């Protein structure tokens, strides 16, 4: 049934209003942020172990130590809740002439550190701040500095600035407090590195979630209005669908009845063919032989007539041996019997595609004549056979 002109006009107006409202509120790429990722950084580190590192943070000339090549590498995993776990390895060198522990350093000394830290993304509190991504953290580590090994408690503050979802810069400062207060001192370590995120999983930012919720509310309101306008049309549509469903059910019932009749006829025809094949009986071979006798060939000639009468018929030839002789020999012998049976049919014009072979050896005896059981020759002969069954019709 056709909708009225008034209904069509109301629907057109509604769709126009929906399109205008949705254009005003749209989710964009800017509304998605990285939620989880792996993070790899490579860069430099600067160590201030002058003895007054927290009082003179920018004593670059006398207090800062660094090497002119990449000296810091880290790998970490960052989660949706803002927590990050990171492992950091650094190398540096205390330079001759620098102030170390309030004294002028007399020789170059290697600095090595391995640190583990837990950090927290402050954007979880502040909200997304664009490319600026500040964080704080704590950790522990082991440092060999000024020829003194010591465990350290660490506190970190830093930020990352991102150029894309994968590339950015990482800047941080770490205070390191020694666990061994008698033989070593505290120091501070600055770092600057190129950051690469991989295994990135993105999600909506807070602003994006707000837009998403607004869009969902807008869709619900639009749907409510549309449901009101289309109420009468739905009733008409349901009546039409009911009529069509009744018609389909009637057609399906008629089709099912016809299909059932067809299957019944096919099953009867299949049973008839199976009976014709069963009436032929089995081929029985002589002891240790796979050759066909004249009577065997006569049986196969009758089978050929059946195959010619039913061009779509495919059969399986299953050949067997009696229990006398080794299992391996009997398996080989039954394979030859199956092959000779099939070859005779194929040589008389049967397509090889219509025959499937299966050799069973002595695994499917049809009487009690198993290994070690005395049986008459006639009983053993029953097991030396080729059987025929319908494979496909």
C-alpha positions, 0 to 999 in steps of 0.5 A: 500500500502506498503512503499518503502525500502528507506522510511522504512530505513529512518524511522528506522534511524529517530527513532534511533536518536529520542531515543538517543536525548530523553535519553540525556534530561529526566525529573526526580523526581529531576525536580519536587518541592512542589508548594503548601501545608499545613505546620505543625511544632512542636518544641521549641522557645527561647526568648531573652528579655534582653534589648540589644537583637539585639546587643548580639544575642548569649548571651545564658547564660544570655539572652536566655530563653527556656523550656525543652519540645516542646513549639511552634506549628504552622499551615500554608498554602503555595501557588505556588507564594511563599507566606505563611500564618501561625498562631503560638502559643508559650509558654516560661518562663523567668527564675530566674537569666536571664537578662530581660529588662537590669535587673536580673530576680527575679522569673520565669515568663510565656511567651505566644504569638500568632502570625500571619505572612505572609512569602515569599519563597526566592527560588522564586527569587534565583531559587531552591537551593536543600534542602535549602529553605530560607524565610522572613516574616512580621506579627503581634501578641499578647505577654504576657511577663514579666507580660506585655501584648502587641501587636507586629509588627514582622519581620522574617528571616529563612530557612527550610531544607527538607529531603523529600516532607513531612518532614524537619526542620524549623529554624527562628528568629523573631524580635518583636517590641511592639505597646505599647512603654511606658510599654513594650520592644522589644525582639527577638524570635528564633525557631527550629521545626520539619516541616511536609507538607501535602496536597502537590501539586507538579510541575516542578522546573525552571530547570524542566520547561527548560527541558520540553520546550527543550523536546517539542522543540525536539519533534517538530523538530523530528515531522517535520522530520518525517512528511517530510519522511512520506508525501508520505506514508500518501498520500497512507494511505489516499487513502487506508483509503478513500477506506475503508471508502467508503466500511464501509459507504456502509456496514453501509447503508446496515445494517441501511436498514436491521435494519430499516426493522427489526424494522418495522417488530417488530413494526408491530408485536408489534402493532398486539399483542397490538391489540389482547390484546386491542380486549380482553377488560378490566376486570370489577369488581363488587362493593367493590369486587376483585373476578373474574367472570366466564366471567373475567376468560374466558377473562384471558384464552384468554390472556393466549393463547396470552402469550403462542403464544409470549413467550418473551412478558411481560405485565403490569396489571393496576387495578383501583377503582371507586370514591365511598369510601375513597381514601385509601380504593380504593387504597387497593381494586385496589391492591387486584384486580391487585393481583387476576388478576395476580394470576389467570394467574400465577396459569394457568402456566404464569411465575411471571416474565412476569407480572408487577402490578400497582394499581391506586386506583381512580386516573385514572377515564376514565369518569366524575364519580369523587367524589360527581358526580352522575353517573349510575351504568354502568358508575361507572362499567367502572372505576372498571377495570383491564387493560393490556398493553405491558411492554416488547417485 
